[in-house]
């Protein structure tokens, strides 16, 4: 559903750009950020994103893994409940709203850990397995644009 909506938005922007003869109305990039959690159509969503030139930042099991990587390495399987509990261990007020001021000083550590985790999975042929996240690729794109 999320990727479908992104495709619709992308197509609408492209049509508007053609109609108004203004290429600046098109998106430079589109990203969908989602968790594995209990995603029943993950393979289809990833394929649809690939087919439509939409980037994905998928976290397995959930986005909280990205938060955890700001504080520690995480290579062992973790379920979403344990991940959320661990987030609250490091950030007692954590409730799906990121306390960015607490995370920014640890960003480089999270980036390194996420990159190493991604390389570790790639070397084992387990890309995308639990635990994994692509959020660092999105954050680096955002940093490069600022």
C-alpha positions as CSV (number, residue, x, y, z in Angstrom):
1,X,0.0,0.0,0.0
2,X,2.8,2.5,0.9
3,X,4.8,1.8,-2.3
4,X,1.6,1.9,-4.3
5,X,0.9,5.4,-2.9
6,X,4.5,6.5,-3.7
7,X,4.1,5.3,-7.3
8,X,0.8,7.2,-7.6
9,X,2.5,10.4,-6.2
10,X,5.4,10.0,-8.5
11,X,3.3,9.5,-11.6
12,X,1.1,12.4,-10.7
13,X,4.1,14.7,-10.3
14,X,5.5,13.5,-13.6
15,X,2.2,14.2,-15.4
16,X,1.9,17.6,-13.8
17,X,5.5,18.4,-14.8
18,X,4.8,17.5,-18.4
19,X,1.5,19.4,-18.5
20,X,3.1,22.5,-17.1
21,X,6.3,22.0,-18.9
22,X,8.3,22.4,-15.7
23,X,10.7,19.5,-14.8
24,X,11.2,21.0,-11.4
25,X,7.8,19.7,-10.4
26,X,9.1,16.1,-10.5
27,X,10.7,14.4,-7.5
28,X,14.4,13.8,-7.5
29,X,14.0,10.7,-5.4
30,X,11.2,9.0,-3.6
31,X,11.8,6.8,-0.5
32,X,9.5,4.4,1.3
33,X,10.5,3.6,4.9
34,X,8.8,0.6,6.4
35,X,9.3,-2.2,8.9
36,X,9.1,-5.9,8.3
37,X,7.0,-6.4,11.4
38,X,4.2,-8.4,10.0
39,X,4.4,-7.2,6.4
40,X,2.5,-9.8,4.4
41,X,3.4,-8.5,0.9
42,X,7.0,-7.4,1.5
43,X,8.5,-9.1,-1.6
44,X,5.8,-7.6,-3.8
45,X,6.3,-4.1,-2.3
46,X,10.1,-4.3,-2.8
47,X,9.6,-5.4,-6.4
48,X,7.1,-2.7,-7.1
49,X,9.5,-0.1,-5.7
50,X,12.3,-1.5,-7.8
51,X,10.2,-1.5,-10.9
52,X,9.2,2.2,-10.4
53,X,12.6,3.6,-9.3
54,X,11.5,4.1,-5.7
55,X,14.1,3.7,-3.0
56,X,13.3,1.7,0.1
57,X,14.7,1.8,3.6
58,X,13.4,-1.4,5.2
59,X,14.0,-2.3,8.8
60,X,13.8,-5.9,10.1
61,X,12.1,-6.3,12.4
62,X,11.3,-2.6,12.9
63,X,12.5,1.0,12.8
64,X,13.6,0.8,16.4
65,X,16.6,-1.2,15.2
66,X,18.0,2.0,13.7
67,X,17.6,3.7,17.1
68,X,19.3,0.8,18.9
69,X,22.3,1.1,16.5
70,X,22.9,4.5,17.9
71,X,23.8,2.8,21.2
72,X,25.1,-0.7,20.5
73,X,25.8,-3.3,17.8
74,X,23.0,-5.7,17.2
75,X,23.7,-8.8,15.2
76,X,21.5,-11.2,17.1
77,X,17.9,-11.8,16.1
78,X,15.6,-9.4,17.9
79,X,11.8,-9.2,17.8
80,X,9.9,-5.9,17.6
81,X,8.8,-6.1,21.2
82,X,12.3,-6.6,22.5
83,X,13.6,-3.8,20.2
84,X,11.0,-1.3,21.5
85,X,11.9,-2.3,25.1
86,X,15.6,-1.9,24.4
87,X,14.9,1.6,22.9
88,X,13.2,2.6,26.1
89,X,16.2,1.3,28.1
90,X,18.4,3.8,26.3
91,X,15.7,6.5,25.8
92,X,13.2,6.2,28.7
93,X,10.7,8.6,27.1
94,X,10.8,6.8,23.7
95,X,7.3,6.4,22.2
96,X,7.7,6.3,18.4
97,X,8.8,10.0,18.4
98,X,12.5,10.3,18.1
99,X,14.3,12.5,20.6
100,X,16.7,13.6,17.9
101,X,18.9,15.7,20.3
102,X,19.7,12.4,22.1
103,X,20.5,10.6,18.8
104,X,22.5,13.2,16.8
105,X,25.7,12.9,18.8
106,X,25.6,9.2,18.2
107,X,24.8,9.3,14.5
108,X,28.2,8.4,13.2
109,X,28.2,5.3,15.5
110,X,24.8,4.3,14.2
111,X,25.9,4.8,10.6
112,X,29.0,2.7,11.0
113,X,27.1,-0.1,12.8
114,X,24.3,-0.1,10.2
115,X,26.8,-0.2,7.3
116,X,28.8,-3.0,9.0
117,X,25.6,-4.9,9.7
118,X,24.6,-4.6,6.0
119,X,28.1,-5.8,4.9
120,X,28.0,-8.7,7.4
121,X,24.6,-9.8,6.0
122,X,25.9,-9.4,2.4
123,X,28.9,-11.6,3.1
124,X,26.7,-14.3,4.5
125,X,24.1,-14.1,1.8
126,X,21.5,-13.1,4.4
127,X,20.7,-9.5,3.1
128,X,17.5,-8.2,4.7
129,X,17.4,-10.8,7.5
130,X,16.8,-9.9,11.1
131,X,18.4,-7.7,12.2
132,X,18.9,-5.3,9.3
133,X,18.0,-1.7,8.3
134,X,18.4,0.6,5.3
135,X,17.6,3.8,7.2
136,X,21.2,4.8,7.1
137,X,21.2,5.0,3.3
138,X,18.3,7.4,3.5
139,X,19.9,9.6,6.2
140,X,23.1,9.8,4.2
141,X,21.1,10.9,1.1
142,X,19.4,13.6,3.2
143,X,22.8,14.7,4.6
144,X,24.2,14.9,1.1
145,X,21.4,17.2,-0.1
146,X,21.8,19.7,2.8
